[in-house]
Amino acid sequence: MTAVDIPLQFEQVVQAYESANVDCQIAILWQTYDTLGQAFAAIAPVALFSQAVQQLINQMQQVGRDDQVSILCDIVAGADTRFAHAYQALNTNMKLAFWHRLFAYLPVSRLPLSTCQQVPVTRALLTRLDAMGLNERLHFLRRVVG
């Protein structure tokens, strides 16, 4: 097995995330939100109660669980779908709130975590993200959800 080093420079962490496949990007987002816990709620409390975010979440809850993961992939990939367009219309804080609220109700078993954690680059990126401080992780999330 070859070790993969991800340089500590922030932009390279963002680039590593962007070069991952869509399933792994979702897994990385989930892992990052999971490690933030309740700290996120203090950062953008108003966005958590946004009607636009709630409406998008409600629309996602109306489709089957398997379709929800496909919708997330479309959102991350920037596909030309109504869900992706609704997501793109949100501001950055609302996008952060969307993922925070979504991961609170979406079962982890529906996400492609285990497959992506086996990819050396993804493992290295998750290790780097775990080593970041709270502000740096939030800055990372702001960059990649926008």
N, C-alpha and C positions, 0 to 999 in steps of 0.2 A: 504494500500500500504506500502510495506517495503522499507525503504531507503537503498541504496546500497552505501557503501563507497569504493572508490578506493584509496588505500594508495598513498601517494605522490611520492614514489620511482619510478624512471623512468622505471626500468625493469618491474615493476608490471603493468605499463601503457602499455608497449609493449606486455606483456603477456595477458592483458585484450583484446587488439586489436586482437591478434592471436587466442584467444579463441572465438571471435565473429564469427557468420556465415559469409559466403562469401559476401552475399548481404550487410550485415551491415559493413563489412570491406570496401567495395566500398563506402558506404555512409560516413563512417568515413574519408576515404581518401578525398572524395569530400569536406566535411565540413572543413577539415584541409587546403586544398588548397584554398578554398574559403576565409578563414580568413587570409591567407597569402597575397592574392591579388598580387600586382605587386612586392612585396618584393622578391618573388621567382626569377624573371627574373634577378635580380642583383646577385644572388648567383651562378647560373650556366648558364651564357649567351651563351657560346659556345655550350653547350649541347642542348639548345633550337633550334639550327639550324643544328643539326646533320642530316645527310642524312639517317642514320639507323632509327632514330626516325621518320623522315618524311615518310620514306617508310612504316613503320609499321602503322602509322596513315592513310596513303593513302590506304593501304590494308583494314583497318577497315572501312574506308568510302565507300568501294565498296560493303559491305554487308548491308543487311537491318538493320534498327534501332534495332529491337528486337534481331537480331543475335549479334549486337554489345555488348549488355548487357551480353549475354551468353559468348561471347569471353572474356569480362572483368572478368567474374566469373571464366572462365578457367585459365586466367592469374593469378589471385589472388590465386586460388586453386593449381596452379602448375600442371595443367592437361597436358597430353601428346598430345598436339595439335601444329600445325605449328605456331599459334600466340603465344602460351606460350613459345615455343622454341625460337622464334625470340625475345621475350621480355627478356628471361633469358640470351640471348647473349649480351644484353646491359650492360654497366657499370652502377654504381649507379647513377651518375649524369644524364646519358641518361634516366634511368628509371624515375627519378624525372621529367625530361623534358617531357617524354612521358605522364605521368599523367597530368602535367600542361597543355600541349597542347590539350590533349584529353578532359579534363573538360572544356576547352575554347569553344569547338564546340559541345560537346554532350549535348543535352537539359537535364536540371535537371529533367524534367518530366519523363525521361526514367530510372532514378535511383531510387532505393528502399529506399528513404530517410524517408518518413513518417512512414512506417512500423517499421524501425529500431529505429527511434526516440522514439517510444513507449516502447522499451525494456529498463528496468531500468539500466542494466549494460551499455548499449550503451549510454544512456543519461548521466550517471555518467562519462563515459569516455570522451564524448564530452565536458562536463563541465570542466573536468580536462585539456583537450587539450586547451580549450579556455583560461584557466588560465596560460598556459605556455607562456614563452617569445618566441620571434622569433627564437633565436638560439636553444632552446629546442625543439620547434616544427619541425624545420628543421632536427635536430638530430633524432627525432622520425620518420619523413618521411624516412630519409636515412635507418633507421633500418628496417622499415616495408616493403619498396618497394624492398629491396635487396633480 
